[in-house]
Amino acid sequence: MEQQAVKTDVLVVGGGPVGLSLAGDLGWRGHACVLIEQGDGVVRQAKMDGVGVRTMEFCRRWGIVGDVEGSDYNRAYPQDNVYLTTLDGYELGRQPMPAMQDDRPPPESPQKRERCPQNMFDPILQKFARSRPGVSLRYGQRLLDFEQDAEGVTATVEHAATGVRTVYRARYLVGCDGGRSTVRERLGIGMQGKGVLTHTTNVIFRCAGFNALHDKVPGYRYMFVGAQGVWATIVAINGKDQWRMSIIGTADERKVYGDDELKAFAHRAVGRVFELEILSILRWTRIEQVADAYGRDRVFIAGDACHLTSPTGGLGMNTGIGDAVDISWKLSACLEGWGGPALLASYGIERRPIAHRITRFSTSNLEVMQQVPHTAQVLEAGEAGDRARAQVGQALSDGLRKEWFSKNMHLGNRYTGSPVCVYDEPESPEQIQAEFLDAVNYRPGTRPGARAPHAWLEDGRSTLDLFGRGFVLMSDAAHVDEAAALLAAAEAAGVPVRQHAMREPEVIAAYQKRHVLVRPDGHVAWRGDAMPRDPAALVKTVAGH
């Protein structure tokens, strides 16, 4: 008998945080979505533990901030980054950071970054996705192949345990299936970049009294420096009794360590023998690469499938979730009938430069660790050792400051060449490039392509709480009537645009122009002190026609 295909709006391949965010966001927008994941959905080795401020803004939109803040991570645990020889040896330097319970949002956002490892964050995203009508998460399923035509995508999926195959018929397919993406491979999309940076081994171990083994003030990340430089880190993975040790190798040699060798590394880091229970081991390759394209026709890729980066910066997952939010509202627009072809084409145009930005930045942080001045004198007592330790500690503190305070990498991702934004103001290419390269100094504003700024409304909401569903036209309350023709043009085209009257002086100042059109993803599509001469043309452009 001919098998009846399972129909859905979007088939998401891959059930990590990016795929879950995409499935949840599509469901939040009212669309049917099936997510398939070849694993069982249980995270046994947390590859990430930091949820960035922009991702937390999306969590705010989805109503899951309380779940993140209520995760099992010890919010009282200090977050200092500490540079040392061993935990019972010399401390070379320290970057103090507040515990999660003591931290506060920056002025530019209603949210702050959070410590929520992947084994805690993924279940939150699973719960969110499952809560949306029309979203189905199917584990133990792997994609075999797909074909696309003018109307949609037909995919063949196999149940890993039984071998039973299911055919899916979707309007669109998105591969969030990691660095070895089947979807990317089937599309024939290559990747470019530096390639392999290091071969690294991660070990999650349990030791309840770890900080009682030494005399240092507890920290979140301990970075160990020897005669040859930084060789390992140990991170407080839950702020309680679990720790992640990363043994930093080289690009040339992949080593496989046994349990006894791994325990010896931990003993070396602490400076003494102690009891630890190894919970999981992950051998992985640190890579810098970006995909040549982000999709073809009705099939797209997101997350690690289109950018691989060193975790030195905490931008891999957070950038992937940014990909998911960008493609989600554009797919939604096309599913609803008002989005044009330029909308989907803009996905890669907007997001690929961000991938190049974050991969280069993350590698530069690794290079600080690799190139920091090092000498055997850091291990020696006396004045020469003191000078060497001071030099290395200062170099690490100065070099890594941009990683610890990289606000502009999270909030300053501006789309400067998008076909669905209107750029009608002169700008200096040199200034745009300088802002793009600046990792630290975020300057909120409303130039087209930028994240629309946060400011508090009189009712206690953030301006960011206005965005998400459709377009929002932010208009100075004294000039709302000027937008009648634009709103009428949007209604005639079926493009969802609603107007918000800005009354608070702080909001009016933050938005800089009398009228600012904000997209569903919270980025500025257009702004002006006067309405465009052809409002219908503006609506067509921002909707992708």
N, C-alpha and C positions, 0 to 999 in steps of 0.2 A: 504494500500500500504506500502511496505517496505521503510523505510526512507533511503535516500542516505546520507552517512556520509560526513561531511565536512572534507576535507583533509588538513593537514598542516605539516610542519616539526616538530615544537615544539608547544605544548600547555602549556602556562604559566597560572597557577592558582593564582590569587592575583594581585591586581593593585596598591600596595603601591610602594615606591621608589625602592625596590629590584626587584619586578616583572617588573616594567617599565624599569629599567636599563638592566635587562636580555633581555626583548623583544627588546629594542633599540639596544643592542649590537649584538644580533642575526641578526637583520635587517641590521645593519652596516656591518655585515659579509656576507650579501647576502642571508639570509635564510628566508623562510616563517615562520611566527609565529602568533598565535592567543593568545591574552591575554584575560582572562575572569575575571571579578571582580563583586562581588555581590552588591557592593555599586554603587553610582553614580559618583565616582571619585573626588568629592569635599571634600577637607580637612577642617573640621570645628573646629578641635582641633589639633594644631600642636604638635605632640609628640616629634619632634626634631627640633633644630634650628641651629645646627652646621654641616657644611660640611667639613670633615677632609681633610688634605693635600693630602693623597693618593687618596681619592675620587675625589678631584679636578684634580689630574693628569689624571684620567679616563675621567673627563669632558673635559679636554684639548684634549685628543684623539678623543672624540666625537664632538669636535667643539662647545661646549656650555658654555665655560668659560664666554664669554661676557654676556650670558643670566643670569648666576648666579650673576655676578658682577653688572648687571643692574637690579636686582630684587628690590622690593619696600622697602627693609630694609634700614633704614637711615644709610648710611656708615660713616657719621660723628659722630655717637653716640659713646661715650666712652664705653669700654668693661671691665672696672674694676670689680673685684669680691670684694664685701664689706661685712665685718662681723660686725654686730651691734645688739644692744638690740632692739631698734626701730629707725625709721627714724628721729624722733625728740628727740631720746635719745643718747646713747653713741655709738660711733664707736670704735670697738675693734681691727680692722685691715683691711688691704686692699691689694689686689694684683693688681697693676696697669697693664693694658693691652691696647695696642693701638686700636684706632678706625680702622675699616676696611679700610678707605681711607688712613690711615697713616701706616698701617702694610705693611711689605715687606716679600717676600718668604725667607725661610731659605736657607743657602748655598747649602743644599742637594737636593733642588727641584726647578723647575721652577715655582711652584705654592705655594700658601699659603692657610691656612684654611680660610673658609668664614662663615659669618653669613647669613644664608638663610633658614628661617623656612620652615617646610614641606608644609604649605599652599602656599608658593612661589616656593619651589623646585619641588614638584610633577608636577605642570603645565609645568615646564621647561622640565622634563623628559617625560611627555606626548607628548609635542610638538616634542621632539627629536624622540621618538618611532614612532609617526605618520608620521614623515618625511621620514621614511625608507620604500622603496617599499616592499610589501609582509607582512608588519606588520599590524595587525588589533587589535584594542582595543575595547572590547565589555563589556559594563557596564550593571548592573542589571541582571547578569547571575551568577548562582551558580552551583558548581560541585555537582552532586548527587553521582556518583560512576564511577569507571573505572576498566577495565581489561587489562592485558597486555599479549602479546605472544612473540614469537621469533622475529617477524617483527615490532611490534609497540604496541601502546596503543589505546584502544577504550574507550572514555569517554562520559558519559551522562550528559548533562548540561541543567538546567532549567532556563527559563526566569522568574525572580522573580515576575514581574507584571502580566504576562499573563498565566504562567504555561506551556507555550509551551516548549517542550523538543527538544534539538538538539543533535545529535550524532557526535562526532569528532573522526577522525582517525589521529593520530599523530605518528611520529617515536619515539618521546620522550615526556614526561610530566614532568614539574617542578612545585612543590608546593611552592609558595612564599606567602602562605595564613595565615601567622601569628602564634601566640602562640597556638591558638586552631585549628591548621591545620587539615583540612579534609584529605588532602593527607597523612600526617604523620599517622593519625589515621587509614586510610584504609590500609596502609602498615604494620601496627602493630608495629611501631617503638616507643619504650619508651623513656623517658627522665630521666636524673639523675642530682642531684645537691642539693643545700641547700633548694631549694623550695622557699616558701614565705618568703620575707624579710620584707616588710611593706605593709600596705594598705594605699594608698595615694589618695588625691583628688586634681585635677588640676582645676583651674578656670581661664579662659581668661576674663579679664575685660577691659573696656575702660575708660580712664581718661586722658584727653588731658593735664591737668596741673599737672600731678602727681609729677614731680620733683620740682614744685613750692610749694609743701606742706611741704617741709623740708629744712634743711640748709646743707645737706651733698652734697659733690661733686658727681654728677650723676655717676651711675655705671650700668653695664649690669645685674649683679646678686647681689641682696641683700639677705644675709643669716642671719636669725633672731635667736638670742640666748636668751633663758630665763633661769629660775632657774633650769629647767630640761634638758637643752641643746638646740640643734638646733631643732626648731619646724616648721619652714616654710622658703620658699624662694620666692622672687618675681623677675621675669626676664623680661627684656625689649624685648618683643616678636617681635616688629617691629621697635624699636628705635624711636617711635613717640608717639602714644597714646594708644597702646595696651600692656597689661602686663599679664604675667602668674604667678599666685600664686599657689604654691604647699604646701599643708598642709601635713606634714610628720607624718603618723600614726605609728602604731606598727604592728608586725606580727600576733598579737593575736586577734585584734579587728577591725572589719570593721564598720566604722561610716558613716551614711548618714546625711549630713548637708543640711538644708534648705537655701534659698537665704539670709535670714536675718542673719543666723549664719555665712555664708560665708562672708558677708559684715562686720560682727563684727570682723572676723579674719583679714581682710584687715585694718580695723580701728585700731586694736591692733598693727599691724605691723608698721603702720605709726605713731601711737601715738596720733591720733586725728580722729574725725569723718569727712568724706568727701564724696562727691558724686561720685559714680562709677556705670557703667552699666555692668552687667554680660552678657557676650556674649555666653559663653558655659561652661559646667561643664563636667569633665571626672573623673570618679572614677575608679582607676586601681590598680592592684596588682603588686608590685615590686618582681620579681622572679629571682633566679639564677638556671638555668637548661641548660643542653646540651643534644641533641639527641644521642641515642645509635648508630645510623647509619645515613648517609646522603642520603640514597636511596637504592632501590633494583631494579636490572636489568635495565629497561628503564625508571624508575620513580625516581625522585630526589626531595629533599627539599632544601630550601635556606632561609636565613634571620631568622626572628623570629620563623619560623617553625622548625628550628634546634638549635637555641640558644636564650635563654631569659636572659636578663641581666639588672642590675640597670643602669639607664641613667647617673649615676655619673661617667663620663668619656667620654660621647659622642661617644661611640663606637658601639652601637647597629646597627643603620642603616649603618654606614660606614663599619662595618664588613660584614653586609648582602650584600652590593654592591660588596665587595671583593669576597664573595661567587659567586655572579652572574657572575662576570668577569671570575672567575676560571672555572665554569661549562660551560660557553658560548663557550669559544674557544675549549674546549674538545668535546662538542656536535658538533660544527662546523666541527672539524676534522673528526669525525665519519660520519657525513652527507656527507662530501666530499670524504669519502672512504679511507683516509690515516691514520686515527686514529685507534688504536687497543684497545682491551678490557682493558688493564692496564691503559689506559688514563682515562676512566670513573671511574675505580676503585680507581684511585689516588685522585679523588675529595674529598671524605670523609677523606682519609688518610692525605691529606694536610690541610684541613680546620678545622677538629675537634680539633686539638691541639690549633689552633688560637682561637676557641670559648672558650675552657677552659681557655686560657690565658686572654682573655678580660673579661670574667665573673668574674674570681677571682680578677682581678685588679679593676673592677668597684665596686664589693662588698667591697673591702678594702677601697675605697674612701668613701663609705657610712659608713663604720665602723669608719672612722676618725670622721665624723660628729656625730655619735652616742656615741662614746667613749671619745670625747674631755672633759677635766675636766670642770665641770660646778657647779655653786653654785649660790645661791640667791644673793651673794655679788656683782655679776656683775651689779645688778640693783641699788646698793646703792652708794650714794655720799661718798666722803672721801678717805683717803689713802687705807683702806682695799679694797674698791671697785675698786680703781685704780689698785691695785696689782692683784686682781681677773680678771679684764678686760684685763690687759696686758698678764696674763698667758693664758687665753682662746684665745685671739687674736693670740698670738704667736703659740699656739698649732694648731689652724686652719690654720694659714699661713704655718707652717712647714709641717703639715700633708697633706694638699691639694696641695702643690706645684707640686707634681708628677702628679696630675690630670691636672693642668693648663699647664704643660710643658711636656706632655706625647708623645713626638715626636717618640720615639722608638716603641710605641704601634701602631702607624700608618704606619711607614716606615720600621720597623724592624721585620716584620713577615716573618720568614724564614722557608721553608719547609725542614725539616731535615731527613725525613724518606720516601720520595716519591719514588715509583717504576719507575717514569719517569724522575728522575734526576740521574746523575752519580756522586757518591761520591768516588773519588779515592785518596783523600789526608787524612792523619791522622789528627784527631781532638780530642780534649779533651772533653769528655761528660760533665765534670764539667763546662768548659768554655761555651759550648753551652747552658747549663741550666742557667748559670749566665746571659748570654746575653738575653735569653728568658724572664727571670724574670725582667730584667732592663726595667723600663717604660720610662725613660727619655733619656738616652745616646745612640743615634743612631750612629752606626759606619758603614758607607757605604762600600760596598765591593762586590766581585763577587764570593764568595763561592757558590757552587751549592745550589739552593733553595732560595737564597736571591733575593730581589728586585735589579735589575740591576741599578747601580748608575747613577745619573744625572751629566752631565758635558756639558758645552757649546761648540757647534761646531762653526767653522769659519763662517758659513753662518747665524749664529744667532739662529739656532735651538738648542733644547736640545737633548741629546742622547735619551731621552725618546720618542721623536717624531719619532724615527726610528722604534719603536716597536708597535705591535698590530695585524697586518694582519697574518704574518707567523713567522717562526723562523728567527732570524738575527744573523749571525756569525760576531762578532766584531773581526777584525784581525788587528794587527799592520801592517801598510802600508808596512813595510819592509819585511813582511813575508806572504803576501797574497797568493803567489803562492803555499805555503805549503798546502793549504786547497783544492786543486783541487780534490783529491780523495774523500774527505768528501762531497763536493758539488755534485760530480758525483753520489755518493751513494744516496744522498737525492733525486736527480732528478730521478734516477732509481726507487726509492720507491714511488715517487709521493708526497714526503713531501716538502712543500714550505720552502726553505731556501735561503736567499740571503745574500751576504757578504757585509759588510761595512768596508772600510779601515780606520783605526784610524790614523790620522796624527797629530792632536793637542797633544802637550805634556801633557796637563791637562787630556785629555781623556785617553791617554795611561796609565798615572799614576793611574787614577781612576779605570781602568779595570784590572790592576794588572798582567794579563797574556797576552801572545801574541795572544791567541785565546779564546773568550768567546762566547758560544752559548746561546742566549737569546730566551726564549719562547714567544709566542704571548701575554701572560699576563704580560710580562716584568720581569719575574723571570728567574734566571740563570739555565740552564739545565746541562751545562758542561763547564769546562774551562781547559786550559792546555797551557804549553809553547811549546808543540810538539803535532802533530796530533796523535790520537789513532791508534794503530796497526791495528785495524779492524773498519774502518769508518762505514761500513754497519751495524755492530752490535750497534754502538752508535746511528745511525739513528733509528734503530728499537726500541731501548730502549726509546728514548725520544718521539717517536711517539706512544708508548704504545703497541708494539708488543713483 
